[in-house]
Amino acid sequence: MIDTASHRRALADRLKKAGVLTTPAWRAAVEAVPREAFLKPGIFLPVDGGRWRAVTESGTDPAEWAELAYRDESLTTQLDGHLTADQAISLVTGSPTSSSTTPVTVVGMLEHLEVEDGHTVLEIGTGTGYSSALMCHRLGENNVTTTEVDPDVAARADAALESAGFSTWTVTGDGLLGHPRRAPFDRVIATCAVRRIPYTWVRQTKPGGIVLATVGSWGYGTGLAKVTVAEDGTAEGRIIDRSSFMQARAEAAVPVSGDLSARTAYADSERVAKLPPTILNEWMPAFLAQLAAPFAQFVRATTSDGEQLLYVFAPERESFAEFIANGDGWTVRQGGPVALWDDIERALLAWEDAGKPCITEVQLRITEDAHIYWIGDNPVLRWQHSLT
């Protein structure tokens, strides 16, 4: 064991310098809670070729382990919904399914919650338990309820919280449902991304309370929504920043795979694209694309000859858009009941005409039946997504 107090103070200094740590109470939490306690049994570090190298606490020099624990980055703690570092004996492949999110993101979100002494908080997605511990230190463990859909992850988080001196209301089950026993809460915070904020979360928040969650289903192009709940049960606010979290498991999109040429064999229309599909590699256009074409996925593929293939698919709507490079421009072929690129392109052109407002200009209203997003007063930059 090594005393990491100096590491925690240094982390707090970096977070303050970055502008995300602004209040003394949260600084005290950062300096008190040992991040390394929430990384057991180990982490996965990325290596070349899309593989991962397992690093365990027991197999690492204490000084090196402390350095790893206080890196300013997200640290993967589970792959493919089951694999932990102590189970890997060599380099492995897999997709991250649990991690200790970078402290800049964690602490920045906690500051955005605007908590006050005595507030109760519902956390969706316990993960490693590090953010839960910070909230327990700030508010008291009796005021923090945290939910986790993965029972193995929840068990490790509970053990880590106990080792750090905390016990809290940890609920294992569907993280989208929350825990009505202690509702309503003053604050609800999600450490996973969702397509849209479930109305259940709004219903479990007191009037005047805040819900903070990442919205969007792509691995990028997602936004941090902050809404305040009203007396009539609606909630309103805006996107306050970019944000990137793992998708809630119940909402994770199934990747489009198989023979893509067969999926796009029969098009209903073909035309010159007014905008290149590569614009979707940018954060704000990607966010707008998800507003304009809910359930769509931007798919990149490569032929055996190294040619890049680009598509937008909406499997739930049985629709597609395929893009073909044509000199300096692109041709788009569309099929299915929804003209995906027409909808996306219309939104992006209106956004460009409006001067390319940033993501923080997006406003949001949540009712029991729908999410309504808008930018300014242009009707083209207004989208309503049904929750039913």
Secondary structure as UniProt FT lines:
FT   HELIX           5..17
FT   TURN            18..19
FT   HELIX           24..32
FT   HELIX           35..38
FT   STRAND          42..47
FT   HELIX           48..50
FT   STRAND          51..56
FT   TURN            58..59
FT   HELIX           62..69
FT   STRAND          75..79
FT   TURN            80..82
FT   HELIX           85..87
FT   STRAND          92..93
FT   STRAND          96..100
FT   HELIX           103..112
FT   TURN            117..118
FT   STRAND          121..124
FT   TURN            127..128
FT   HELIX           130..139
FT   HELIX           141..143
FT   STRAND          144..148
FT   HELIX           151..163
FT   TURN            164..165
FT   STRAND          169..172
FT   TURN            175..177
FT   HELIX           180..182
FT   STRAND          185..194
FT   HELIX           199..203
FT   STRAND          205..215
FT   STRAND          223..229
FT   TURN            231..232
FT   STRAND          235..242
FT   HELIX           249..251
FT   HELIX           260..263
FT   STRAND          269..272
FT   HELIX           277..281
FT   HELIX           283..292
FT   TURN            294..295
FT   STRAND          297..302
FT   TURN            304..305
FT   STRAND          308..314
FT   HELIX           315..317
FT   STRAND          319..326
FT   TURN            327..328
FT   STRAND          329..335
FT   HELIX           340..353
FT   TURN            354..355
FT   HELIX           359..361
FT   STRAND          363..366
FT   STRAND          370..374
FT   TURN            376..377
FT   HELIX           379..381
FT   STRAND          382..386
//
